[in-house]
Amino acid sequence: MDVPAPTQLLAAVRSLPAAPPLMDHLTEAVPVYLVGGAVRDLLLDGRPLDLDLVVEGDPAPVVAALGGDVRTHDRFGTSTVSLDGFTYDLARSRRETYARPGALPDVSPAPLSEDLLRRDFTVNALAIALVGASAGSLETAPRALEDLRRHTLRVLHDASFVDDPTRALRLARYASRLEFEIEPHTRELLESALDAGAITTVSGSRIGAELRLLAREPDPVSALRCLGELGIAHAIHPALGLDDEPLARRALAMLPGDGRRDLLALALAARHVPPPELAYLLHQLAFEASDRHVIIAAATKSTTLARELERAQRPSEIADAVADAGPELVALAGALGPERAARAWLRELRHVGLEIGGNDLIEAGVREGPAIGVGLHAALSAKLDGRTSGREAELREALQAARASG
């Protein structure tokens, strides 16, 4: 990998989709650098979409020059700017110290050279100057370019995983996505940190945030598999881990576009966590209640639903078996065996609806109460099985069932 000349690097930056709104607003008054993963990907001939910026000095003038919508994060003096449909994270170059293992860092201003040394891995300790006489020049931490050429992930100091154990999850994410090798000493440092219980020194919300990012990877199966192979999944919970990759890939392949791939992937990794412990774990990891519900349902009910779908013959029986299950649960159940039934519901049956509603039955003389639900269910079953078609036929079927139910 040859490093382009500064003029070529600056031209490559300018060609990125998010660059024009940014570059048009920068001035030479304050040094601004593109940093981290965007530089790494650019040097690997990628086209990064997310741009992180570091400012040597007060970032306020840069934020003001950019305009757009601004969110400021006071603790670290960082800002997120939304402009012309793109989002930019800006931070002042800084050094970090840790009061104790796993604590959030204390920060203070520092030159860019020190800022690069606080990064998680050498291949992310890269920066391109965007303004001034040095525009287009590349700044790196020691061994950064060497490791990038060799496709190697290496921490910048021996206490890296102790200071910030969330870097362990990022290691799994990058190793999976980039297909980079983990440098042997870095792997030893990870194992030592995990053995010492480093994960337990971090708040659950921070671990959960990294786990959610990992599950949103383009290939969450590979990312979760790597999390298990490195021993990180078991450090989060002894029963957490993806142990059946073919099952996971079948389930994700079956999931429709409106399903949540990340939640299904996490459910696959959580299948062996006892239900009460899973509910508590997800709460500790600060998952939203709606997401917890999806993960727990898919992880704990898929085997039972698979058995019920195996027995279902008619479309109405498939619908009855599924009931109010979400697509993630149905996809996992189908991947366990009854693919035909699961696919039928995911592709067709769940979209079938009635032309009538409860008010139609009430207007026809049915009293409000359970009979309304009985009637509508009977009409839908008949429609699914092809025994009725059209509003009048649905109403006849519904009224007959409602009146028969008393």
C-alpha positions in Angstrom: 0.0 0.0 0.0 1.6 3.2 -1.2 0.6 6.4 0.6 -0.7 9.0 -1.9 0.9 12.4 -2.1 -0.8 15.2 -0.1 -2.5 16.6 -3.2 -3.8 13.2 -4.0 -5.0 12.5 -0.5 -6.8 15.9 -0.3 -8.4 15.2 -3.7 -9.6 11.8 -2.4 -11.1 13.4 0.7 -12.9 16.0 -1.5 -14.4 13.2 -3.6 -16.2 11.7 -0.7 -20.0 12.2 -0.6 -19.9 14.0 2.8 -16.9 16.2 1.9 -18.4 19.1 -0.1 -20.7 20.5 2.6 -17.8 20.2 5.0 -14.9 21.6 2.9 -17.0 24.5 1.7 -17.3 25.8 5.3 -13.8 25.3 6.6 -11.3 28.2 6.9 -7.6 28.2 7.5 -8.0 29.9 10.9 -8.1 26.7 12.9 -6.3 23.4 12.1 -8.8 20.7 11.3 -8.1 17.0 10.6 -10.0 14.1 9.3 -9.3 11.2 11.7 -9.8 7.6 12.5 -11.7 5.0 10.5 -12.5 7.3 7.6 -8.7 7.8 6.9 -8.1 4.1 7.4 -10.8 3.2 4.9 -9.7 5.9 2.4 -6.2 4.5 2.4 -7.7 1.1 1.7 -9.5 2.5 -1.3 -12.8 2.7 0.5 -15.5 5.4 0.4 -16.3 6.2 4.0 -19.6 8.0 4.7 -19.0 9.0 8.4 -16.4 11.7 8.9 -14.9 12.3 12.3 -12.9 15.6 12.7 -10.3 16.7 15.2 -9.6 20.4 15.8 -6.3 21.6 17.2 -7.6 24.4 19.4 -11.1 25.7 20.2 -13.6 23.8 17.9 -16.3 26.4 18.5 -15.4 28.6 15.5 -15.4 25.5 13.2 -18.8 24.4 14.6 -20.1 27.9 14.0 -18.7 28.1 10.5 -20.4 24.8 9.6 -23.8 25.9 10.8 -26.5 23.2 10.6 -28.0 21.5 13.6 -25.5 21.1 16.5 -25.6 18.8 19.5 -22.9 19.4 22.1 -21.6 16.7 24.5 -20.2 18.7 27.4 -18.2 16.0 29.2 -15.7 15.6 26.3 -16.2 18.9 24.6 -17.4 17.2 21.4 -20.1 18.2 19.0 -22.2 16.5 16.4 -23.2 18.7 13.4 -25.9 17.7 10.9 -25.5 19.5 7.6 -27.1 18.9 4.2 -28.1 15.4 5.2 -24.6 14.4 6.5 -23.4 14.1 10.1 -20.0 15.2 11.4 -18.5 14.5 14.8 -16.0 17.2 15.9 -13.7 17.0 18.9 -10.8 19.0 20.3 -7.5 17.2 20.1 -6.9 15.8 23.6 -5.2 13.5 25.9 -7.0 11.1 28.2 -6.3 9.7 31.7 -8.3 7.1 33.6 -9.0 7.5 37.3 -9.7 3.7 37.5 -10.0 0.8 35.1 -13.2 1.0 33.1 -14.0 4.6 34.1 -14.8 7.3 31.5 -11.6 9.2 30.8 -10.7 12.6 32.1 -9.7 14.7 29.2 -7.5 17.8 28.6 -6.4 19.6 25.5 -3.3 18.2 23.7 -1.7 18.4 20.3 -2.8 16.1 17.5 0.3 13.8 18.1 -1.0 13.0 21.6 -4.6 12.7 20.4 -3.6 9.9 18.0 -1.9 8.0 20.8 -5.2 7.7 22.7 -6.9 5.8 19.9 -8.1 2.2 20.2 -5.9 0.6 17.5 -2.9 1.8 15.4 -4.8 1.5 12.1 -7.3 4.1 13.5 -4.5 6.4 14.7 -4.4 8.3 11.4 -5.2 11.9 10.4 -5.3 14.0 7.3 -4.9 17.8 7.5 -7.8 19.5 5.7 -6.8 23.1 5.8 -3.7 25.3 5.8 -0.3 24.9 4.2 -0.1 21.2 5.3 -3.5 20.3 3.8 -3.5 16.7 2.5 -0.6 15.7 4.7 -0.9 12.4 6.7 -0.2 12.2 10.4 0.1 8.8 12.0 0.9 7.1 15.3 3.9 4.8 15.4 3.4 1.5 13.4 0.0 2.7 12.1 0.9 2.5 8.4 2.9 -0.7 8.9 -0.1 -2.4 10.5 -2.5 -1.0 7.9 -0.3 -2.5 5.2 -0.2 -5.9 7.0 -3.9 -5.8 7.8 -3.1 -6.1 11.5 -5.0 -4.9 14.6 -2.7 -3.7 17.4 -3.5 -1.6 20.5 -1.3 1.4 21.2 -0.3 0.6 24.8 -0.5 -2.4 27.1 -3.2 -1.0 29.4 -5.6 -0.3 26.5 -8.2 -3.0 27.3 -7.9 -2.3 31.1 -8.4 1.4 30.7 -11.3 1.0 28.3 -12.7 -2.6 28.1 -15.2 -1.6 25.4 -12.2 -1.7 23.0 -12.5 -5.5 23.3 -15.9 -5.4 21.5 -14.5 -3.0 18.9 -11.6 -5.4 18.3 -14.1 -8.1 17.4 -16.1 -5.7 15.2 -13.0 -4.5 13.3 -11.5 -8.0 13.0 -14.7 -9.2 11.5 -15.5 -6.3 9.2 -12.0 -5.6 7.9 -10.8 -9.3 8.0 -7.6 -8.1 9.8 -5.4 -10.3 11.9 -5.0 -9.6 15.6 -1.4 -9.0 16.5 -0.3 -11.7 19.0 0.6 -9.4 21.9 -2.7 -7.6 21.5 -4.5 -10.9 21.8 -2.5 -11.8 24.9 -3.4 -8.4 26.4 -7.1 -9.0 25.6 -7.1 -12.5 27.2 -5.4 -11.1 30.4 -7.9 -8.3 30.6 -10.9 -10.7 30.2 -9.4 -13.1 32.8 -9.1 -10.2 35.2 -12.8 -9.3 34.8 -12.2 -6.1 32.9 -15.7 -6.2 31.3 -17.3 -6.0 34.8 -15.5 -2.6 35.4 -17.6 -0.9 32.7 -21.2 0.2 32.9 -23.7 -2.0 31.3 -24.9 0.8 29.1 -21.4 1.2 27.5 -21.1 -2.5 26.9 -24.6 -2.5 25.4 -23.9 0.4 23.1 -20.9 -1.5 21.6 -22.9 -4.7 21.4 -25.6 -2.9 19.5 -23.0 -1.5 17.1 -21.6 -4.9 16.5 -25.0 -6.4 15.8 -25.6 -3.7 13.1 -22.5 -4.7 11.2 -23.1 -5.7 7.5 -22.3 -9.3 8.5 -23.5 -9.6 12.2 -23.0 -13.3 12.1 -19.3 -13.0 11.5 -19.1 -10.2 14.1 -20.8 -12.3 16.8 -18.8 -15.4 15.9 -15.6 -13.4 16.4 -17.0 -12.0 19.7 -17.4 -15.6 20.9 -14.0 -16.8 19.5 -12.2 -14.1 21.4 -14.0 -15.0 24.7 -15.7 -11.6 24.9 -19.3 -13.0 24.7 -18.8 -15.3 27.6 -17.3 -12.4 29.6 -20.5 -10.5 29.1 -22.6 -13.6 30.1 -21.4 -17.2 30.4 -24.2 -18.5 28.1 -24.0 -15.7 25.5 -22.5 -16.6 22.2 -23.4 -17.7 18.6 -22.9 -21.4 18.4 -24.7 -22.3 15.2 -23.6 -20.2 12.2 -25.6 -22.1 9.6 -28.8 -21.6 11.6 -28.0 -17.9 12.0 -27.5 -17.4 8.3 -30.7 -19.3 7.4 -32.7 -17.2 9.8 -31.2 -13.9 8.6 -31.8 -14.9 5.0 -35.4 -15.6 5.8 -36.0 -12.3 7.6 -38.0 -9.8 5.5 -36.9 -6.2 4.9 -39.1 -4.8 7.7 -37.4 -7.1 10.3 -34.6 -6.1 12.5 -31.4 -8.0 11.5 -29.5 -6.7 14.5 -32.1 -7.9 17.0 -32.4 -11.3 15.3 -28.6 -11.7 15.4 -28.6 -10.9 19.1 -31.4 -13.3 19.7 -29.4 -16.1 18.0 -26.5 -15.3 20.3 -28.8 -15.3 23.4 -30.6 -18.6 22.7 -28.9 -20.4 25.6 -29.3 -17.7 28.2 -32.0 -18.6 30.7 -35.1 -16.4 30.1 -35.1 -14.6 33.4 -31.3 -14.0 33.2 -31.7 -12.7 29.6 -34.3 -10.2 30.6 -32.1 -8.9 33.4 -29.0 -8.9 31.1 -30.7 -6.8 28.4 -31.9 -4.4 31.0 -28.4 -4.0 32.4 -27.1 -3.5 28.9 -29.6 -0.6 28.5 -31.6 -2.1 25.6 -34.9 -0.3 25.0 -38.0 -2.1 26.2 -39.3 -2.8 22.7 -36.0 -4.2 21.6 -35.7 -6.4 24.7 -39.2 -7.8 23.9 -38.1 -8.8 20.3 -34.9 -10.4 21.4 -36.4 -12.3 24.3 -39.3 -13.6 22.2 -37.1 -14.8 19.4 -34.5 -16.3 21.7 -36.9 -18.2 24.0 -40.0 -19.0 21.9 -38.5 -20.1 18.6 -38.3 -23.8 19.4 -42.0 -24.0 20.5 -43.1 -22.0 17.5 -41.1 -24.2 15.2 -43.0 -27.3 16.5 -46.3 -25.6 16.0 -45.5 -24.6 12.5 -44.4 -28.1 11.7 -47.9 -29.3 12.6 -49.7 -26.5 10.7 -51.2 -27.6 7.4 -53.6 -24.9 6.3 -52.8 -21.2 6.0 -55.2 -20.4 8.9 -53.3 -22.9 11.1 -50.0 -21.2 10.3 -51.5 -17.8 11.2 -52.9 -19.2 14.4 -49.6 -20.7 15.3 -47.8 -17.4 14.7 -50.4 -15.3 16.4 -48.8 -12.0 17.3 -45.2 -13.1 16.8 -42.8 -10.7 15.1 -40.9 -11.5 11.9 -37.7 -12.1 13.9 -39.2 -14.9 15.9 -40.9 -16.4 12.9 -37.7 -16.3 10.8 -35.7 -18.0 13.6 -38.5 -20.6 14.1 -38.5 -21.3 10.3 -34.7 -21.7 10.3 -35.1 -24.4 12.9 -37.1 -26.6 10.4 -40.5 -25.5 9.1 -39.2 -23.1 6.4 -42.2 -23.5 4.1 -44.7 -22.4 6.7 -42.5 -19.6 8.0 -41.9 -18.3 4.5 -45.6 -18.5 3.7 -46.4 -16.3 6.7 -43.5 -13.8 6.2 -44.1 -13.4 2.5 -47.9 -13.6 2.1 -50.2 -14.5 5.0 -49.3 -11.7 7.4 -50.4 -9.2 4.7 -53.8 -10.6 4.4 -56.5 -8.5 6.0 -60.3 -8.3 6.2 -62.5 -5.8 4.5 -64.8 -5.8 7.5 -64.2 -4.7 11.1 -65.9 -4.9 14.5 -68.3 -2.1 13.8 -69.7 -4.0 10.9 -70.7 -6.9 13.2 -72.1 -4.5 15.8 -74.3 -2.8 13.1 -75.5 -6.3 12.1 -76.7 -6.9 15.7 -73.8 -8.6 17.4 -73.2 -7.2 20.9 -69.9 -5.8 21.9 -67.7 -8.5 23.6 -65.7 -11.6 22.9 -68.1 -12.7 20.1 -66.8 -9.8 17.9 -63.2 -11.3 18.1 -64.5 -14.8 17.4 -66.3 -13.6 14.3 -63.4 -11.7 12.9 -61.0 -14.5 13.5 -63.3 -17.0 11.7 -63.7 -14.6 8.8 -59.9 -14.2 8.5 -59.3 -17.9 8.8 -61.8 -18.5 6.0 -60.2 -15.9 3.8 -56.7 -17.3 4.4 -57.9 -20.8 3.4 -59.6 -19.5 0.3 -63.1 -20.2 1.6 -64.3 -16.6 1.4 -63.7 -13.7 -0.9 -65.1 -10.2 -0.7 -66.8 -8.1 1.9 -70.2 -9.8 1.9 -68.7 -13.3 2.2 -66.5 -12.2 5.1 -69.4 -10.7 6.9 -71.5 -13.8 6.6 -68.7 -16.0 7.9 -68.1 -13.6 10.8 -71.7 -13.3 11.8 -72.2 -17.1 11.7 -69.2 -17.6 14.0 -70.1 -14.8 16.3 -73.7 -15.9 16.8 -72.7 -19.5 17.3 -70.3 -18.4 20.1 -73.3 -17.1 22.1 
